[in-house]
Amino acid sequence: MPKITILPLERVIEADDGSTIMEAAHEDGLYWPTTCGGEGICTSCACTIEKGEANLEPMGRGELKTLAEELSETAVRARRLRLACQARVHGDVTVTRRGVRPAEVSLLTPE
Ligand code: FES
């Protein structure tokens, strides 16, 4: 089962082979930033692939198009960015995405 290490949270989660990074995070009870709900159109979920890029399915045209609307295609590749809602894992990866946290912790929850 592929393992995803999420930084800076320093959490290691297991993913079903072929699931997206975001699906695996949700399965593990984590909140992952999104504004489109995982439709691949907002870039809020974008993360940097620190290790294991070859263990992800190659970036599809739609994912690259969405990311390239924010940055140039060259910058997307140079910064090793992927959309967590689109990138499917087939082996261990390490990613960085600030804002990922346990879902039950909410700044909006009254005390
Ligand atoms: S959640 Fe919107 S692009 Fe991934």
Backbone and ligand atoms as CSV (ligand in chain L), in Angstrom:
chain,resi,resn,atom,element,x,y,z
A,1,MET,N,N,0.854,-1.190,0.000
A,1,MET,CA,C,0.000,0.000,0.000
A,1,MET,C,C,0.897,1.250,0.000
A,2,PRO,N,N,0.694,2.147,-0.957
A,2,PRO,CA,C,1.541,3.351,-1.007
A,2,PRO,C,C,1.394,4.199,0.257
A,3,LYS,N,N,2.513,4.809,0.635
A,3,LYS,CA,C,2.510,5.727,1.784
A,3,LYS,C,C,2.729,7.156,1.272
A,4,ILE,N,N,1.966,8.071,1.850
A,4,ILE,CA,C,2.117,9.487,1.507
A,4,ILE,C,C,2.583,10.214,2.758
A,5,THR,N,N,3.734,10.847,2.672
A,5,THR,CA,C,4.222,11.677,3.768
A,5,THR,C,C,3.831,13.108,3.458
A,6,ILE,N,N,3.113,13.726,4.379
A,6,ILE,CA,C,2.605,15.089,4.165
A,6,ILE,C,C,3.365,16.051,5.071
A,7,LEU,N,N,4.008,17.020,4.447
A,7,LEU,CA,C,4.770,18.059,5.155
A,7,LEU,C,C,4.026,19.377,5.008
A,8,PRO,N,N,4.151,20.329,5.894
A,8,PRO,CA,C,4.941,20.277,7.130
A,8,PRO,C,C,4.229,19.582,8.288
A,9,LEU,N,N,3.052,18.995,8.034
A,9,LEU,CA,C,2.307,18.309,9.089
A,9,LEU,C,C,3.101,17.134,9.660
A,10,GLU,N,N,3.973,16.565,8.834
A,10,GLU,CA,C,4.766,15.395,9.226
A,10,GLU,C,C,3.864,14.220,9.566
A,11,ARG,N,N,2.892,13.991,8.707
A,11,ARG,CA,C,1.968,12.870,8.886
A,11,ARG,C,C,2.177,11.889,7.739
A,12,VAL,N,N,2.230,10.612,8.064
A,12,VAL,CA,C,2.360,9.573,7.048
A,12,VAL,C,C,1.037,8.825,6.994
A,13,ILE,N,N,0.448,8.775,5.798
A,13,ILE,CA,C,-0.832,8.086,5.637
A,13,ILE,C,C,-0.682,7.006,4.583
A,14,GLU,N,N,-1.583,6.036,4.612
A,14,GLU,CA,C,-1.574,4.994,3.596
A,14,GLU,C,C,-2.659,5.303,2.580
A,15,ALA,N,N,-2.379,4.943,1.337
A,15,ALA,CA,C,-3.333,5.205,0.257
A,15,ALA,C,C,-3.624,3.920,-0.496
A,16,ASP,N,N,-4.856,3.767,-0.960
A,16,ASP,CA,C,-5.152,2.666,-1.876
A,16,ASP,C,C,-4.424,2.959,-3.177
A,17,ASP,N,N,-3.883,1.922,-3.782
A,17,ASP,CA,C,-3.204,2.107,-5.053
A,17,ASP,C,C,-4.180,2.717,-6.066
A,18,GLY,N,N,-3.794,3.816,-6.674
A,18,GLY,CA,C,-4.641,4.465,-7.674
A,18,GLY,C,C,-5.529,5.560,-7.117
A,19,SER,N,N,-5.538,5.736,-5.798
A,19,SER,CA,C,-6.342,6.834,-5.256
A,19,SER,C,C,-5.576,8.140,-5.405
A,20,THR,N,N,-6.311,9.250,-5.338
A,20,THR,CA,C,-5.618,10.536,-5.410
A,20,THR,C,C,-5.053,10.870,-4.022
A,21,ILE,N,N,-4.111,11.797,-4.018
A,21,ILE,CA,C,-3.525,12.234,-2.744
A,21,ILE,C,C,-4.638,12.769,-1.839
A,22,MET,N,N,-5.535,13.553,-2.418
A,22,MET,CA,C,-6.607,14.157,-1.612
A,22,MET,C,C,-7.580,13.099,-1.082
A,23,GLU,N,N,-7.925,12.122,-1.909
A,23,GLU,CA,C,-8.813,11.044,-1.450
A,23,GLU,C,C,-8.196,10.323,-0.257
A,24,ALA,N,N,-6.903,10.034,-0.363
A,24,ALA,CA,C,-6.218,9.326,0.724
A,24,ALA,C,C,-6.205,10.172,1.994
A,25,ALA,N,N,-5.994,11.474,1.840
A,25,ALA,CA,C,-5.971,12.368,2.996
A,25,ALA,C,C,-7.354,12.398,3.656
A,26,HIS,N,N,-8.410,12.481,2.849
A,26,HIS,CA,C,-9.764,12.495,3.400
A,26,HIS,C,C,-10.072,11.180,4.114
A,27,GLU,N,N,-9.641,10.072,3.512
A,27,GLU,CA,C,-9.848,8.754,4.135
A,27,GLU,C,C,-9.194,8.700,5.510
A,28,ASP,N,N,-8.097,9.437,5.655
A,28,ASP,CA,C,-7.350,9.441,6.911
A,28,ASP,C,C,-7.855,10.519,7.869
A,29,GLY,N,N,-8.938,11.199,7.514
A,29,GLY,CA,C,-9.518,12.189,8.415
A,29,GLY,C,C,-8.856,13.548,8.362
A,30,LEU,N,N,-8.179,13.840,7.254
A,30,LEU,CA,C,-7.504,15.131,7.125
A,30,LEU,C,C,-8.314,16.099,6.276
A,31,TYR,N,N,-8.185,17.354,6.619
A,31,TYR,CA,C,-8.721,18.433,5.772
A,31,TYR,C,C,-7.636,18.802,4.782
A,32,TRP,N,N,-7.989,18.920,3.497
A,32,TRP,CA,C,-7.045,19.359,2.468
A,32,TRP,C,C,-7.677,20.568,1.772
A,33,PRO,N,N,-6.986,21.685,1.694
A,33,PRO,CA,C,-7.583,22.894,1.103
A,33,PRO,C,C,-8.169,22.640,-0.301
A,34,THR,N,N,-9.361,23.122,-0.516
A,34,THR,CA,C,-10.032,23.015,-1.814
A,34,THR,C,C,-11.116,24.083,-1.899
A,35,THR,N,N,-11.337,24.584,-3.080
A,35,THR,CA,C,-12.507,25.445,-3.268
A,35,THR,C,C,-13.423,24.886,-4.357
A,36,CYS,N,N,-12.936,23.897,-5.114
A,36,CYS,CA,C,-13.782,23.325,-6.174
A,36,CYS,C,C,-14.285,21.933,-5.801
A,37,GLY,N,N,-13.916,21.463,-4.625
A,37,GLY,CA,C,-14.386,20.150,-4.183
A,37,GLY,C,C,-13.716,18.994,-4.906
A,38,GLY,N,N,-12.539,19.228,-5.431
A,38,GLY,CA,C,-11.807,18.146,-6.086
A,38,GLY,C,C,-12.112,17.981,-7.558
A,39,GLU,N,N,-12.655,19.013,-8.174
A,39,GLU,CA,C,-12.998,18.946,-9.603
A,39,GLU,C,C,-11.805,19.224,-10.513
A,40,GLY,N,N,-10.700,19.635,-9.934
A,40,GLY,CA,C,-9.503,19.888,-10.747
A,40,GLY,C,C,-9.510,21.231,-11.444
A,41,ILE,N,N,-10.236,22.198,-10.878
A,41,ILE,CA,C,-10.340,23.487,-11.567
A,41,ILE,C,C,-9.916,24.690,-10.725
A,42,CYS,N,N,-9.557,24.491,-9.444
A,42,CYS,CA,C,-9.307,25.679,-8.608
A,42,CYS,C,C,-7.842,25.911,-8.235
A,43,THR,N,N,-7.029,24.918,-8.227
A,43,THR,CA,C,-5.611,24.897,-7.813
A,43,THR,C,C,-5.405,25.061,-6.299
A,44,SER,N,N,-6.473,25.155,-5.517
A,44,SER,CA,C,-6.300,25.304,-4.061
A,44,SER,C,C,-5.594,24.106,-3.436
A,45,CYS,N,N,-5.696,22.964,-4.059
A,45,CYS,CA,C,-5.131,21.736,-3.490
A,45,CYS,C,C,-3.688,21.494,-3.908
A,46,ALA,N,N,-3.130,22.382,-4.724
A,46,ALA,CA,C,-1.800,22.132,-5.306
A,46,ALA,C,C,-0.762,21.868,-4.222
A,47,CYS,N,N,0.079,20.892,-4.477
A,47,CYS,CA,C,1.142,20.541,-3.539
A,47,CYS,C,C,2.443,20.356,-4.309
A,48,THR,N,N,3.535,20.425,-3.571
A,48,THR,CA,C,4.851,20.202,-4.155
A,48,THR,C,C,5.254,18.756,-3.899
A,49,ILE,N,N,5.711,18.102,-4.950
A,49,ILE,CA,C,6.170,16.719,-4.793
A,49,ILE,C,C,7.645,16.754,-4.413
A,50,GLU,N,N,7.920,16.366,-3.181
A,50,GLU,CA,C,9.296,16.407,-2.680
A,50,GLU,C,C,10.068,15.150,-3.064
A,51,LYS,N,N,9.397,14.012,-3.001
A,51,LYS,CA,C,10.028,12.723,-3.337
A,51,LYS,C,C,8.984,11.822,-3.969
A,52,GLY,N,N,9.456,10.932,-4.835
A,52,GLY,CA,C,8.584,9.892,-5.380
A,52,GLY,C,C,7.731,10.323,-6.554
A,53,GLU,N,N,8.146,11.332,-7.267
A,53,GLU,CA,C,7.349,11.819,-8.404
A,53,GLU,C,C,7.024,10.699,-9.399
A,54,ALA,N,N,7.964,9.772,-9.562
A,54,ALA,CA,C,7.761,8.667,-10.505
A,54,ALA,C,C,6.688,7.698,-10.030
A,55,ASN,N,N,6.286,7.801,-8.759
A,55,ASN,CA,C,5.249,6.920,-8.222
A,55,ASN,C,C,3.843,7.489,-8.394
A,56,LEU,N,N,3.756,8.620,-9.079
A,56,LEU,CA,C,2.451,9.207,-9.391
A,56,LEU,C,C,2.123,8.965,-10.854
A,57,GLU,N,N,0.838,8.855,-11.146
A,57,GLU,CA,C,0.443,8.809,-12.555
A,57,GLU,C,C,0.880,10.103,-13.211
A,58,PRO,N,N,1.324,10.051,-14.450
A,58,PRO,CA,C,1.750,11.278,-15.117
A,58,PRO,C,C,0.619,12.312,-15.136
A,59,MET,N,N,1.030,13.568,-15.143
A,59,MET,CA,C,0.062,14.661,-15.151
A,59,MET,C,C,-0.742,14.655,-16.456
A,60,GLY,N,N,-2.054,14.722,-16.320
A,60,GLY,CA,C,-2.904,14.766,-17.499
A,60,GLY,C,C,-3.011,16.182,-18.046
A,61,ARG,N,N,-3.572,16.277,-19.250
A,61,ARG,CA,C,-3.702,17.600,-19.878
A,61,ARG,C,C,-4.541,18.566,-19.072
A,62,GLY,N,N,-5.637,18.061,-18.496
A,62,GLY,CA,C,-6.527,18.926,-17.728
A,62,GLY,C,C,-5.837,19.484,-16.488
A,63,GLU,N,N,-5.079,18.623,-15.806
A,63,GLU,CA,C,-4.359,19.061,-14.604
A,63,GLU,C,C,-3.319,20.122,-14.976
A,64,LEU,N,N,-2.575,19.857,-16.028
A,64,LEU,CA,C,-1.543,20.812,-16.446
A,64,LEU,C,C,-2.188,22.134,-16.870
A,65,LYS,N,N,-3.318,22.043,-17.568
A,65,LYS,CA,C,-4.001,23.270,-18.027
A,65,LYS,C,C,-4.436,24.111,-16.829
A,66,THR,N,N,-5.003,23.449,-15.805
A,66,THR,CA,C,-5.443,24.179,-14.609
A,66,THR,C,C,-4.264,24.850,-13.918
A,67,LEU,N,N,-3.177,24.104,-13.717
A,67,LEU,CA,C,-2.006,24.671,-13.043
A,67,LEU,C,C,-1.366,25.774,-13.882
A,68,ALA,N,N,-1.353,25.594,-15.191
A,68,ALA,CA,C,-0.690,26.564,-16.068
A,68,ALA,C,C,-1.479,27.865,-16.182
A,69,GLU,N,N,-2.726,27.862,-15.705
A,69,GLU,CA,C,-3.476,29.121,-15.681
A,69,GLU,C,C,-2.929,30.044,-14.602
A,70,GLU,N,N,-2.280,29.463,-13.581
A,70,GLU,CA,C,-1.701,30.246,-12.488
A,70,GLU,C,C,-0.224,30.552,-12.734
A,71,LEU,N,N,0.477,29.591,-13.305
A,71,LEU,CA,C,1.916,29.708,-13.539
A,71,LEU,C,C,2.198,29.212,-14.950
A,72,SER,N,N,3.396,29.482,-15.435
A,72,SER,CA,C,3.746,28.932,-16.742
A,72,SER,C,C,3.951,27.425,-16.602
A,73,GLU,N,N,3.837,26.719,-17.714
A,73,GLU,CA,C,4.050,25.272,-17.693
A,73,GLU,C,C,5.457,24.951,-17.192
A,74,THR,N,N,6.416,25.758,-17.570
A,74,THR,CA,C,7.802,25.549,-17.136
A,74,THR,C,C,7.900,25.690,-15.614
A,75,ALA,N,N,7.236,26.697,-15.058
A,75,ALA,CA,C,7.279,26.908,-13.608
A,75,ALA,C,C,6.583,25.773,-12.869
A,76,VAL,N,N,5.489,25.282,-13.420
A,76,VAL,CA,C,4.769,24.163,-12.797
A,76,VAL,C,C,5.687,22.959,-12.673
A,77,ARG,N,N,6.397,22.660,-13.758
A,77,ARG,CA,C,7.289,21.490,-13.754
A,77,ARG,C,C,8.519,21.747,-12.874
A,78,ALA,N,N,9.072,22.951,-12.937
A,78,ALA,CA,C,10.264,23.267,-12.143
A,78,ALA,C,C,9.955,23.206,-10.649
A,79,ARG,N,N,8.741,23.605,-10.286
A,79,ARG,CA,C,8.367,23.609,-8.856
A,79,ARG,C,C,7.746,22.286,-8.432
A,80,ARG,N,N,7.663,21.338,-9.367
A,80,ARG,CA,C,7.142,19.982,-9.101
A,80,ARG,C,C,5.749,20.056,-8.465
A,81,LEU,N,N,4.901,20.904,-9.041
A,81,LEU,CA,C,3.543,21.049,-8.511
A,81,LEU,C,C,2.609,20.010,-9.110
A,82,ARG,N,N,1.707,19.506,-8.282
A,82,ARG,CA,C,0.632,18.638,-8.742
A,82,ARG,C,C,-0.645,19.015,-8.001
A,83,LEU,N,N,-1.764,18.742,-8.636
A,83,LEU,CA,C,-3.052,18.914,-7.962
A,83,LEU,C,C,-3.315,17.657,-7.142
A,84,ALA,N,N,-3.475,17.821,-5.839
A,84,ALA,CA,C,-3.690,16.662,-4.962
A,84,ALA,C,C,-4.980,15.919,-5.309
A,85,CYS,N,N,-5.935,16.611,-5.902
A,85,CYS,CA,C,-7.206,15.972,-6.251
A,85,CYS,C,C,-7.124,15.195,-7.559
A,86,GLN,N,N,-6.020,15.335,-8.276
A,86,GLN,CA,C,-5.878,14.653,-9.574
A,86,GLN,C,C,-4.726,13.647,-9.586
A,87,ALA,N,N,-3.719,13.878,-8.762
A,87,ALA,CA,C,-2.514,13.040,-8.787
A,87,ALA,C,C,-2.783,11.697,-8.105
A,88,ARG,N,N,-2.674,10.634,-8.878
A,88,ARG,CA,C,-2.966,9.287,-8.364
A,88,ARG,C,C,-1.664,8.589,-7.982
A,89,VAL,N,N,-1.688,7.955,-6.810
A,89,VAL,CA,C,-0.466,7.352,-6.275
A,89,VAL,C,C,-0.395,5.853,-6.574
A,90,HIS,N,N,0.822,5.440,-6.898
A,90,HIS,CA,C,1.084,4.011,-7.117
A,90,HIS,C,C,2.299,3.558,-6.321
A,91,GLY,N,N,2.830,4.446,-5.495
A,91,GLY,CA,C,3.993,4.129,-4.672
A,91,GLY,C,C,4.193,5.271,-3.695
A,92,ASP,N,N,5.229,5.168,-2.891
A,92,ASP,CA,C,5.449,6.158,-1.828
A,92,ASP,C,C,5.817,7.529,-2.390
A,93,VAL,N,N,5.235,8.549,-1.794
A,93,VAL,CA,C,5.545,9.932,-2.188
A,93,VAL,C,C,5.631,10.802,-0.926
A,94,THR,N,N,6.357,11.883,-1.055
A,94,THR,CA,C,6.406,12.912,-0.009
A,94,THR,C,C,5.976,14.217,-0.648
A,95,VAL,N,N,5.017,14.891,-0.007
A,95,VAL,CA,C,4.476,16.128,-0.572
A,95,VAL,C,C,4.469,17.223,0.487
A,96,THR,N,N,4.516,18.462,0.026
A,96,THR,CA,C,4.371,19.604,0.927
A,96,THR,C,C,3.127,20.384,0.553
A,97,ARG,N,N,2.269,20.605,1.530
A,97,ARG,CA,C,1.100,21.466,1.345
A,97,ARG,C,C,0.736,22.040,2.707
A,98,ARG,N,N,0.966,23.336,2.850
A,98,ARG,CA,C,0.565,23.986,4.103
A,98,ARG,C,C,-0.959,24.016,4.182
A,99,GLY,N,N,-1.476,23.957,5.388
A,99,GLY,CA,C,-2.924,24.035,5.567
A,99,GLY,C,C,-3.601,22.689,5.710
A,100,VAL,N,N,-2.884,21.599,5.437
A,100,VAL,CA,C,-3.470,20.274,5.656
A,100,VAL,C,C,-3.438,20.005,7.157
A,101,ARG,N,N,-4.578,19.577,7.691
A,101,ARG,CA,C,-4.674,19.375,9.144
A,101,ARG,C,C,-5.796,18.382,9.437
A,102,PRO,N,N,-5.811,17.884,10.653
A,102,PRO,CA,C,-6.926,16.990,11.024
A,102,PRO,C,C,-8.251,17.702,10.799
A,103,ALA,N,N,-9.216,17.022,10.170
A,103,ALA,CA,C,-10.477,17.654,9.772
A,103,ALA,C,C,-11.297,18.120,10.957
A,104,GLU,N,N,-11.148,17.459,12.102
A,104,GLU,CA,C,-11.991,17.834,13.237
A,104,GLU,C,C,-11.556,19.149,13.884
A,105,VAL,N,N,-10.348,19.612,13.551
A,105,VAL,CA,C,-9.882,20.889,14.096
A,105,VAL,C,C,-10.319,21.981,13.143
A,106,SER,N,N,-11.221,22.827,13.579
A,106,SER,CA,C,-11.707,23.906,12.737
A,106,SER,C,C,-11.611,25.238,13.461
A,107,LEU,N,N,-11.120,26.223,12.754
A,107,LEU,CA,C,-11.030,27.545,13.342
A,107,LEU,C,C,-12.418,28.158,13.528
A,108,LEU,N,N,-13.414,27.594,12.853
A,108,LEU,CA,C,-14.770,28.135,12.932
A,108,LEU,C,C,-15.592,27.487,14.035
A,109,THR,N,N,-15.053,26.437,14.648
A,109,THR,CA,C,-15.795,25.744,15.684
A,109,THR,C,C,-15.831,26.579,16.968
A,110,PRO,N,N,-17.028,26.935,17.451
A,110,PRO,CA,C,-17.095,27.705,18.697
A,110,PRO,C,C,-16.630,26.863,19.877
A,111,GLU,N,N,-16.056,27.519,20.860
A,111,GLU,CA,C,-15.567,26.801,22.048
A,111,GLU,C,C,-16.706,26.536,23.022
L,1,FES,S1,S,-9.403,20.794,-5.280
L,1,FES,FE1,FE,-9.688,22.263,-6.822
L,1,FES,S2,S,-8.139,21.738,-8.228
L,1,FES,FE2,FE,-7.896,20.256,-6.712
